[in-house]
């Protein structure tokens, strides 16, 4: 897939996340974003409009979240899920440590979560 195509696809993903939600979870990430999780979210954050900057070089970088950043449940974050504004339609999942970096490795209830970066990448498909 060309770089232009990758950027367009990422921009479409970003549009679907406008005013959406970002949930950070402990434990194991489900096999697909459509799979339910038994884990309770450590924190649920409101995404802005726009939630992401325009894609550059096949990468999409999140802008700041808006509103409350208070951790609801204590735990060690390992993955996250992005939702559309309706809170029912999944945009996608990602891993803490590679797709998202946090300032703290453990999140105690009542603290504020501090996201250092969230970058989604659409790599080039390998040549056959």
Residue, then its C-alpha position, 0 to 999 in steps of 0.5 A: x500500500x502506498x504512503x498516500x493510501x496509508x495516510x488516507x486510511x489512517x485519517x479515516x480511522x481518526x475521523x471515526x474517533x472524533x469525540x470518542x472514548x479511550x479506555x485503558x485496561x490491565x490484563x490480556x488484550x482480546x484477540x480482536x477489537x470486536x471481542x469483549x473483555x472481562x477486565x474493568x477499565x482502569x480509566x476512561x478518557x474523552x477524546x477531542x475533536x479532532x482526536x488525532x493530528x493528520x497522518x504523516x508517514x503512515x503514522x497517526x498521533x493522538x492529540x490531548x484528551x479532554x476532561x477528567x483523567x482520573x484513574x477509576x480502578x488501580x492496576x498495571x495498564x497493558x492495552x487500550x481500546x478506542x471507541x467512536x463517540x457513541x461508546x458502542x462502536x470500537x475503532x481499534x485496540x493497541x498495546x501499552x509500551x508500543x502504541x501508547x506510552x504512559x508516564x507511570x507503569x502502575x495506575x493507582x485509583x484517584x491519580x491522574x493518568x498521564x499519556x506521553x504518546x499514542x501513535x497508531x501506525x499502518x505499515x507497508x504490506x510486505x512484498x510477495 
